[in-house]
Amino acid sequence: MARIVVVTSGKGGVGKTTTSAAIATGLALRGHRTAVIDFDVGLRNLDLIMGCERRVVYDFVNVINGDANLKQALIRDKRVDNLHILPASQTRDKDALTEDGVERVLGEMAEEFDYIVCDSPAGIERGALMAAYHADEAIVVTNPEVSSVRDSDRILGILASKTRQVEQGGDPIPGRLLLTRYSPERVERGEMLSIEDVGEILAIDLLGVIPESQAVLNASNAGQPVVMDMESDAGQAYDDAVARFLGESRPLRFVDAPKRGLFGRLFGG
Amino acid sequence: MSASPSSVQAVELKGRMLLVSVLRVYDTEPQNLSMMLAARRDEAPELMRDMPIVLDLEPVAEAGEAALREVVERVRAEGFRLIGLQDGEAARALESADATGLPPRLSMGGRGGSGELPLGEGRAPRETADQGASGEASAATQSASGPVAVHSATRVVDQPVRSGQQIYARGGDLLVTAPVSAGAELLADGNITVLGPLRGRALAGVRGLVTARIFCRRLEAELLSIGGHYRIAEDITEAERGDNRLVTLAGESINITES
C-alpha cells in the first residue's frame, strides 16, 4: 500500500508545486516507486515543473471519468526511474474531482506505488480538500511571512478535522513544516520571520528549510525538479528534506546562525 | 467531507451527548423548596436559564402525588427548564394520576430512587401535552439543603486551535492546553483557560456570566470578552500583553493583570 502525502499551504505561490516535484523526484531517486498527482485542476503547473508538458495525452480528470485508464494517463519520467506524473486537466474545473472518483484512482495507484504525492491547489476549497482528504501525512509549505503562516495555520486546522482518517475516528494526520524561500540575511535585517517565529506560531515539526535561490527559478524554467541540481543550495536543502521525510536525521543547512535549542525542540516534536 | 454538493440532505440523524443536570428533591415543603431553588438559580442565573434539567423526585416519593405535582410546578416557576422526570415510583405515581403537562419519564441510568426499574419499561420519552397541570397546593416539611446537583463539565482541548477554528464550551468552562492561533475563536459560557499562547479571540461568559475569567499563559490576543464586554487588540497595551495574564471584568471594563 502506498503512503499518500499531500503538499499543501493554503496560500498560493509559496512553492507547493516546486516542493511536490522535488519531494517526489527525491523519493524516486532513492528507489521508491513514486507518483505525483496535480490536483490543481484548471491551472496545470506540475507538468511544466516536471518538464513533461509536451507528453500529456490524458489527465487526472480523464481517469476519474473513465475516459482513459490509469496506465494511459500516467507519464513516466524520462530522467528518473520509478517516477510517474499524473497531470491535471486544463479544460475542466475542480468540480470534476468527485469524491468517489478520486478515491478509486488513488486506490488503484496505491497498489502500484510506494508513495503518492498530491500537489494541492491553493485555497481551502474543493480541490484542496480533495487533495488532503485521503492523505496519510501532510507537508505544509510556508513562506516566512505573516499571511503565508496564517494560511498554513488555517490549513493545519482543516487537516485536523477533514481527512478520511479523522472522519473514520482516527487521529489527525501528521503534518510537517517546510519553510521555503528563506533568506537568512533578510531575517537578520528583520524583514522576514525567522524559523523560530514560524515554528512558534505553527507548533509543528520542521521538515526542512529551503533557501531563497535562483536555482529554483532556473529549475522551473528548465522543467527539471530542483532536487536534481545537487550543486545548488536549494537542491541540497530539498535532498535533506527528503532524507528527513524518510526518517533520517540531518542538520539544517543554509540557515545561518542556527539556534540549537530551538531546532532540537522542533525536531523532537 | 464537507465538499459534497451532490448530496444535499434534508435531515441527518446523529448521535450527540447531552449534558443534563439532575435536580434531586429531598423536601417538598413549598417555602423551603422555593428558597433553595432561587438560591441555586441565583448562583449562576445566565447559566441556569436554558439549562436542561431532569427532576428526580424519588427521595420524596412518599409525599403523595399532589405534593409532587406542586414540586414540578414550583421548579418550573423558578425558571428551570424541565426536560424529564427521573423514572421511578414517584414519576410513575404522578403520571398514572394525570400525565397532562408532565415532562417525559427518563431513565438516567444507575441510580433510580426505587432501585428496581424494570428494564425496557418507561425508557422511551413520550409526547406530553403542554398545558399547565392544575396542581393543588399541598405541603410537607423539611429543609432542602446541599444535595441539588448542578454539574457543568469543563471542555478540554489538547490540540492547537488553528486559524478559522471555533470552539464553544456550552454551559461550562473551556481549557485549552495548546496554542490558540490568530484567527481562532474560543467561546465559553464559563471561564476560559489557555495553557499556551493566546493569539486569537477569547470570549468568556458569553451568556452573560460577568464573573467569568480568562487566563492565558501568554497574552497576545486579538480580542478579549467577558459577559458581553470586550476589548480589541488595539486597546490592549504592550504592558498588558505578556505572560500569565488574568482577564476579569470590573463593572464595564476588562481588566488584565499578571497573575
HADDOCK unambig.tbl for C-alpha pairs under 7 A between the chains (distance, minus, plus):
assign (segid A and resid 126 and name CA) (segid B and resid 3 and name CA) 5.88 0.50 0.50
assign (segid A and resid 150 and name CA) (segid B and resid 163 and name CA) 6.83 0.50 0.50
assign (segid A and resid 153 and name CA) (segid B and resid 162 and name CA) 5.56 0.50 0.50
assign (segid A and resid 153 and name CA) (segid B and resid 163 and name CA) 5.66 0.50 0.50
assign (segid A and resid 154 and name CA) (segid B and resid 162 and name CA) 5.76 0.50 0.50
assign (segid A and resid 154 and name CA) (segid B and resid 163 and name CA) 4.63 0.50 0.50
assign (segid A and resid 154 and name CA) (segid B and resid 164 and name CA) 5.89 0.50 0.50
assign (segid A and resid 156 and name CA) (segid B and resid 162 and name CA) 6.86 0.50 0.50
assign (segid A and resid 157 and name CA) (segid B and resid 162 and name CA) 4.96 0.50 0.50
assign (segid A and resid 157 and name CA) (segid B and resid 163 and name CA) 6.84 0.50 0.50
assign (segid A and resid 157 and name CA) (segid B and resid 165 and name CA) 6.69 0.50 0.50
assign (segid A and resid 162 and name CA) (segid B and resid 1 and name CA) 6.09 0.50 0.50
